[in-house]
């Protein structure tokens, strides 16, 4: 019976966006509409109407007794397969292939059929499936206004859309309001994707509308603790991105995503050997200036940019030993070895000042490096929660074994010889030194 019906030449079309999967239900929905449209039958009746009429004339139904047949007409819905296995399963899978996070783009033909109760298929009914994407490199604008786009920006949008979606540039056009249309050969003009301008540009978000993690009283997300103002570890950079996301996750204008924020946020700063980077970077190399981090946020809808300021505790700050760590020593080991007559380590009454009381009558010189070896700093639990990149314990005894950039096979990055871990990344260490102007003057010796 399916062979004798006047059918549609095509099943129509389905248009999907880059993040939409083609489902069997969607195919059934389109097929259902197609078989209910007028055909070239002399009466103009649809496939659905023809099927009902033919089943009645053929006496399709359930026999009640020898003389009576319950004439229940056949329906087209029963002929539309439930699963994609009855269509072109290979093409169905190809259409739903993923390229990274997105489904594949472009125009394809999916063979569809009507199927009888006995499993016999009708002749092929081609269905056009188009999936398009707007995830192009978008120009940054201050406002979504087509009249303010330059001709170069308009041309670049058209080229980028065309290349991404597998059509020629002349197939992408703008209307007077800046809405873009992609003309796919297999779609009728009314079905061609129409893309509003707001989906094709990035709106620049002013810095004062971006929450920068800081130690200000009004900031919900605090500045990220870093070990060094001249270079950053991968763990620190990861935490910086997370802090920016947490501070701005409810900012709908920015549109940061919990899934993609690490890709949406980029961090730029001087890397490599800053001692050879030219005079303009001398301040960074000698430790007088911060190696500023330029943050760029680029989502599907917005663009923003700002810089770190470690002195103002904006985005980053250095380790504050009193604030971030608990300083301690073993109760049975509070004196320098061999100096039993010293009173040893103790806290002053304010609980903030550490002293080492030594016996001046002993007549032997002491070195604060020996005092350092008695100490241990343990990161506070609340600080560790917000800054998982911090080392759990800092031991005073590490000062002789810790690695330094620019020496003993470690790559040189500055003139400061900052401390690094086994991967060459900056770390914080416990130290006890005297200041000599703006520099460290080494360990202090007393008599």
C-alpha positions as CSV (number, residue, x, y, z in Angstrom):
1,X,0.0,0.0,0.0
2,X,2.9,2.4,0.8
3,X,4.2,2.0,-2.7
4,X,0.9,3.3,-4.3
5,X,0.7,6.5,-2.2
6,X,1.4,9.9,-3.7
7,X,4.2,11.0,-1.3
8,X,6.1,14.2,-0.6
9,X,9.3,14.5,-2.6
10,X,11.1,15.4,0.6
11,X,10.4,15.2,4.3
12,X,11.4,18.8,4.8
13,X,14.2,20.1,6.9
14,X,15.6,20.3,10.4
15,X,17.8,23.2,11.5
16,X,20.0,22.8,14.6
17,X,22.5,24.9,16.5
18,X,26.0,23.7,17.4
19,X,25.0,22.4,20.8
20,X,21.8,20.7,19.7
21,X,21.7,16.9,19.1
22,X,19.5,15.3,16.4
23,X,16.9,13.0,18.0
24,X,14.6,10.3,16.6
25,X,11.7,12.2,18.1
26,X,12.6,15.3,16.1
27,X,12.8,13.3,12.9
28,X,9.4,11.8,13.7
29,X,7.9,15.2,14.4
30,X,9.1,16.5,11.0
31,X,7.9,13.4,9.2
32,X,4.5,13.7,10.9
33,X,4.1,17.2,9.5
34,X,5.3,16.1,6.0
35,X,2.9,13.3,5.7
36,X,0.0,15.6,6.6
37,X,0.8,18.1,3.9
38,X,-1.1,18.2,0.5
39,X,0.5,16.0,-2.2
40,X,0.1,15.7,-6.0
41,X,-2.8,13.3,-5.6
42,X,-5.8,14.3,-7.8
43,X,-7.7,15.4,-4.6
44,X,-4.6,17.0,-3.1
45,X,-4.9,14.8,-0.1
46,X,-2.0,14.2,2.2
47,X,-0.3,10.8,2.7
48,X,-2.1,10.4,6.0
49,X,-5.5,10.9,4.4
50,X,-4.6,8.6,1.5
51,X,-3.6,5.9,3.9
52,X,-6.9,6.1,5.8
53,X,-8.9,6.1,2.6
54,X,-7.1,3.1,1.1
55,X,-7.2,1.0,4.2
56,X,-11.0,1.6,4.4
57,X,-11.5,0.6,0.8
58,X,-9.4,-2.5,1.3
59,X,-11.4,-3.6,4.3
60,X,-8.5,-3.3,6.7
61,X,-9.8,-4.2,10.2
62,X,-10.5,-6.8,12.8
63,X,-13.1,-9.6,12.0
64,X,-15.7,-9.8,14.8
65,X,-17.6,-12.8,13.3
66,X,-18.3,-14.5,10.0
67,X,-20.5,-11.6,8.8
68,X,-19.0,-8.6,10.6
69,X,-15.7,-6.8,10.3
70,X,-14.7,-3.9,12.6
71,X,-13.3,-1.6,10.0
72,X,-10.6,0.2,11.9
73,X,-8.6,2.3,9.3
74,X,-4.9,2.2,9.2
75,X,-3.0,5.4,10.3
76,X,0.2,7.0,9.2
77,X,1.6,7.5,12.7
78,X,2.0,3.7,13.0
79,X,4.2,3.8,9.9
80,X,6.7,6.3,11.2
81,X,9.5,4.4,12.8
82,X,10.3,5.0,16.5
83,X,14.1,4.4,16.3
84,X,16.8,5.7,14.0
85,X,17.7,2.1,13.0
86,X,14.8,2.1,10.6
87,X,16.2,5.3,8.8
88,X,19.8,5.9,7.7
89,X,21.6,5.0,11.0
90,X,25.1,5.6,9.6
91,X,24.2,9.2,8.6
92,X,22.3,9.7,11.8
93,X,25.5,8.9,13.7
94,X,27.6,11.2,11.4
95,X,25.3,14.1,12.0
96,X,25.7,13.6,15.8
97,X,29.4,13.3,15.7
98,X,31.1,15.7,18.1
99,X,34.1,18.0,17.3
100,X,35.3,18.9,20.7
101,X,32.4,20.2,22.7
102,X,30.2,21.0,19.7
103,X,28.3,18.8,17.3
104,X,29.5,18.7,13.6
105,X,28.4,21.5,11.4
106,X,27.1,21.6,7.8
107,X,24.3,20.3,5.6
108,X,23.5,16.6,5.2
109,X,20.7,14.4,3.7
110,X,19.2,11.8,6.0
111,X,17.2,9.0,4.3
112,X,13.9,8.5,6.0
113,X,11.1,6.0,5.4
114,X,7.6,4.9,6.3
115,X,7.6,1.2,7.4
116,X,4.6,-1.2,7.3
117,X,3.6,-3.6,10.1
118,X,5.5,-6.3,8.3
119,X,8.7,-4.2,8.1
120,X,8.5,-3.2,4.5
121,X,9.9,0.3,3.7
122,X,8.5,2.9,1.5
123,X,10.7,4.6,-1.1
124,X,13.3,6.9,0.4
125,X,12.0,10.3,1.7
126,X,15.1,12.6,2.0
127,X,15.3,14.9,5.0
128,X,17.7,17.9,5.0
129,X,19.5,18.3,8.3
130,X,21.5,21.5,8.8
131,X,23.5,22.3,11.9
132,X,25.1,25.8,12.1
133,X,27.4,27.6,14.5
134,X,27.8,31.2,15.6
135,X,31.0,30.4,17.6
136,X,33.3,32.5,15.4
137,X,36.0,34.9,16.5
138,X,33.9,38.0,17.2
139,X,34.8,41.7,17.1
140,X,34.7,43.6,20.3
141,X,32.2,46.5,20.4
142,X,31.1,49.0,22.9
143,X,27.4,48.6,21.9
144,X,25.4,46.3,19.7
145,X,24.7,48.6,16.8
146,X,25.1,47.5,13.2
147,X,25.5,51.1,12.0
148,X,28.7,51.4,14.2
149,X,30.4,48.4,12.8
150,X,33.2,49.1,10.4
151,X,33.2,47.5,6.9
152,X,36.2,45.4,7.9
153,X,34.2,44.1,10.9
154,X,31.2,43.2,8.8
155,X,33.4,41.5,6.2
156,X,35.2,39.5,8.9
157,X,32.0,38.3,10.4
158,X,30.7,37.1,7.1
159,X,34.0,35.3,6.3
160,X,34.2,33.7,9.7
161,X,30.6,32.5,9.6
162,X,31.0,31.2,6.1
163,X,34.2,29.3,6.8
164,X,32.9,27.8,10.0
165,X,29.6,26.6,8.4
166,X,31.1,25.3,5.1
167,X,29.5,27.8,2.7
168,X,30.9,30.5,0.5
169,X,31.1,34.1,1.8
170,X,28.4,35.3,-0.6
171,X,26.0,32.9,1.2
172,X,26.1,35.1,4.3
173,X,24.2,38.3,4.2
174,X,23.0,41.0,6.6
175,X,19.7,42.8,6.8
176,X,19.4,46.4,7.7
177,X,19.3,45.6,11.4
178,X,22.5,43.5,11.3
179,X,20.8,40.1,11.5
180,X,22.9,37.6,9.5
181,X,21.4,34.9,7.3
182,X,23.3,31.8,6.2
183,X,21.9,30.5,2.9
184,X,22.2,26.7,2.8
185,X,21.4,25.1,-0.6
186,X,19.1,22.5,0.9
187,X,16.9,24.9,2.8
188,X,14.1,27.2,1.7
189,X,14.7,30.9,2.4
190,X,12.2,30.8,5.3
191,X,14.2,28.0,7.0
192,X,17.7,29.5,6.6
193,X,19.3,30.3,10.0
194,X,18.7,34.0,11.0
195,X,21.3,35.1,13.5
196,X,20.9,38.3,15.6
197,X,23.8,40.7,15.7
198,X,24.2,40.3,19.5
199,X,25.3,36.7,18.8
200,X,28.0,37.8,16.4
201,X,29.8,40.5,18.5
202,X,31.3,40.7,21.9
203,X,30.2,43.6,24.1
204,X,33.0,45.3,26.0
205,X,32.2,45.2,29.8
206,X,33.7,48.1,31.7
207,X,36.2,47.2,34.4
208,X,34.0,48.7,37.2
209,X,31.4,46.1,36.3
210,X,33.8,43.2,36.8
211,X,34.4,41.9,40.3
212,X,38.1,41.7,40.9
213,X,39.1,39.4,43.8
214,X,40.7,41.6,46.4
215,X,41.2,42.0,50.2
216,X,38.8,44.9,50.4
217,X,36.0,44.7,52.9
218,X,33.3,44.6,50.2
219,X,34.9,41.8,48.1
220,X,33.3,38.4,48.6
221,X,36.2,36.6,46.9
222,X,39.6,37.5,48.2
223,X,42.9,38.0,46.4
224,X,44.8,34.9,45.6
225,X,48.0,34.3,47.6
226,X,51.1,33.9,45.4
227,X,54.6,33.0,46.5
228,X,56.4,35.5,44.3
229,X,55.5,38.7,42.5
230,X,57.8,38.0,39.6
231,X,56.6,34.5,38.4
232,X,53.6,32.2,39.0
233,X,53.1,28.5,39.4
234,X,50.5,26.6,37.4
235,X,48.6,25.9,40.6
236,X,48.5,29.6,41.3
237,X,47.3,30.5,37.8
238,X,44.6,27.9,38.1
239,X,43.4,29.3,41.4
240,X,43.4,32.9,40.0
241,X,41.1,31.8,37.2
242,X,38.8,30.1,39.7
243,X,38.7,33.2,41.9
244,X,37.8,35.4,38.9
245,X,35.0,32.9,38.1
246,X,33.7,32.7,41.6
247,X,33.6,36.5,41.9
248,X,31.7,36.9,38.6
249,X,29.6,33.8,38.1
250,X,26.4,35.7,38.7
251,X,27.3,38.5,36.3
252,X,24.9,37.7,33.4
253,X,26.5,40.4,31.3
254,X,29.8,38.6,31.3
255,X,28.4,35.1,30.8
256,X,31.2,33.0,32.4
257,X,30.4,29.3,32.5
258,X,31.2,26.8,35.3
259,X,32.2,24.3,32.6
260,X,34.3,26.6,30.4
261,X,35.7,29.4,32.5
262,X,39.2,28.2,32.4
263,X,39.1,28.6,28.6
264,X,37.1,31.9,28.8
265,X,39.7,33.5,31.0
266,X,43.2,34.1,29.8
267,X,46.2,35.3,31.9
268,X,49.1,37.1,30.3
269,X,52.4,38.1,32.0
270,X,56.1,38.1,31.2
271,X,57.6,34.6,31.0
272,X,61.0,33.2,30.4
273,X,64.3,35.1,31.3
274,X,63.2,38.7,32.1
275,X,66.9,39.6,32.6
276,X,67.2,39.5,28.8
277,X,63.8,41.0,28.0
278,X,65.0,44.6,27.5
279,X,65.3,47.7,29.6
280,X,61.6,48.1,30.0
281,X,61.5,45.0,32.1
282,X,64.4,45.8,34.3
283,X,62.1,46.7,37.2
284,X,60.5,43.2,37.1
285,X,63.8,41.4,36.8
286,X,65.4,43.1,39.7
287,X,62.3,42.6,41.9
288,X,61.3,46.3,42.2
289,X,58.1,45.9,40.2
290,X,55.4,43.3,40.0
291,X,55.1,41.1,37.0
292,X,51.6,42.3,36.3
293,X,49.0,39.8,35.1
294,X,46.7,41.0,32.3
295,X,43.4,39.2,32.6
296,X,41.2,38.9,29.5
297,X,37.7,37.5,29.7
298,X,36.2,36.4,26.4
299,X,32.8,34.6,26.5
300,X,30.2,34.0,23.8
301,X,28.6,37.4,24.7
302,X,31.1,39.7,26.3
303,X,34.7,40.9,26.6
304,X,36.5,42.4,29.6
305,X,40.1,43.1,30.6
306,X,41.9,44.3,33.7
307,X,45.3,44.0,35.5
308,X,46.5,42.6,38.8
309,X,47.9,44.9,41.5
310,X,49.8,43.0,44.1
311,X,50.5,46.0,46.3
312,X,46.8,46.9,46.5
313,X,45.9,43.2,47.0
314,X,43.8,43.2,43.8
315,X,43.7,39.7,42.2
316,X,46.9,38.7,43.9
317,X,48.8,39.2,47.2
318,X,52.0,37.8,48.7
319,X,52.1,35.4,51.6
320,X,51.4,37.1,54.9
321,X,53.1,34.8,57.5
322,X,51.1,36.0,60.5
323,X,47.8,35.9,58.6
324,X,48.2,32.8,56.5
325,X,50.4,30.5,58.7
326,X,50.7,29.3,62.3
327,X,54.4,29.5,63.5
328,X,55.5,26.8,65.9
329,X,58.3,24.8,67.3
330,X,58.7,21.6,69.3
331,X,58.4,22.3,73.0
332,X,61.4,20.1,73.6
333,X,63.4,21.8,71.0
334,X,63.3,25.6,71.5
335,X,67.0,26.2,71.8
336,X,70.0,26.2,69.5
337,X,71.9,23.0,69.8
338,X,74.6,23.2,72.4
339,X,73.2,26.3,74.1
340,X,71.4,24.9,77.1
341,X,71.7,28.0,79.1
342,X,69.6,30.1,76.7
343,X,65.9,30.6,77.5
344,X,65.2,30.0,73.8
345,X,62.2,30.7,71.7
346,X,59.1,32.4,73.2
347,X,56.2,34.7,72.2
348,X,56.0,38.2,73.7
349,X,52.9,39.2,75.6
350,X,51.2,40.6,72.4
351,X,51.3,37.0,71.0
352,X,52.6,38.4,67.7
353,X,56.3,39.0,68.4
354,X,58.7,36.1,68.4
355,X,61.9,36.4,70.4
356,X,64.9,34.2,71.1
357,X,66.3,34.8,74.5
358,X,70.0,33.9,74.6
359,X,72.6,33.8,77.4
360,X,74.9,36.8,76.7
361,X,77.4,35.5,79.4
362,X,78.1,32.4,77.3
363,X,80.5,34.4,75.2
364,X,79.6,32.6,72.0
365,X,78.3,34.1,68.7
366,X,74.9,32.9,67.5
367,X,73.5,33.0,64.0
368,X,69.8,33.5,63.3
369,X,70.0,30.7,60.7
370,X,70.3,28.3,63.7
371,X,67.1,29.8,65.2
372,X,65.3,29.4,61.8
373,X,66.0,25.7,61.9
374,X,63.9,25.4,65.0
375,X,60.8,26.8,63.3
376,X,57.9,25.4,61.4
377,X,55.0,27.2,59.7
378,X,51.6,25.4,59.1
379,X,49.1,27.0,56.8
380,X,45.8,27.9,58.4
381,X,42.8,25.7,57.4
382,X,40.6,28.6,56.2
383,X,43.4,30.0,54.1
384,X,44.2,26.6,52.6
385,X,40.5,26.2,51.6
386,X,40.7,29.4,49.6
387,X,44.2,28.8,48.4
388,X,44.8,25.1,47.9
389,X,48.0,26.0,46.0
390,X,49.8,26.9,49.2
391,X,52.3,24.5,50.7
392,X,51.0,22.8,53.9
393,X,54.2,23.1,55.9
394,X,57.2,25.4,55.6
395,X,60.2,24.1,57.5
396,X,63.1,26.3,58.6
397,X,65.5,23.5,57.8
398,X,64.6,23.8,54.1
399,X,66.7,26.9,53.6
400,X,69.8,25.0,52.8
401,X,68.3,22.5,50.4
402,X,65.6,24.5,48.5
403,X,66.3,25.2,44.8
404,X,66.7,28.6,43.3
405,X,66.0,29.9,39.8
406,X,69.2,30.7,37.9
407,X,71.4,28.3,39.8
408,X,72.3,24.6,39.9
409,X,70.6,23.8,36.6
410,X,67.4,25.8,37.2
411,X,66.4,28.2,34.4
412,X,67.1,31.8,35.1
413,X,64.1,34.2,35.1
414,X,65.1,37.2,37.2
415,X,68.1,38.7,39.1
416,X,66.4,37.7,42.4
417,X,67.1,34.0,42.5
418,X,63.7,33.2,43.9
419,X,63.0,29.8,45.4
420,X,61.4,27.1,43.2
421,X,60.2,23.5,43.5
422,X,61.4,20.5,41.6
423,X,59.4,21.6,38.6
424,X,61.0,25.0,38.6
425,X,57.9,26.8,39.8
426,X,57.9,29.5,42.5
427,X,57.2,28.4,46.1
428,X,57.2,30.1,49.5
429,X,59.8,29.2,52.1
430,X,60.3,30.1,55.7
431,X,63.2,32.5,56.3
432,X,64.6,34.7,59.0
433,X,66.8,37.6,57.8
434,X,67.6,41.2,58.5
435,X,66.6,43.9,56.0
436,X,69.3,45.9,54.3
437,X,67.5,48.8,52.7
438,X,65.1,47.3,50.1
439,X,67.0,44.1,50.0
440,X,67.6,41.1,52.3
441,X,70.9,41.3,54.2
442,X,71.3,37.7,55.0
443,X,71.3,36.1,58.5
444,X,72.0,38.2,61.5
445,X,74.9,37.3,63.8
446,X,75.1,38.4,67.5
447,X,77.7,38.0,70.1
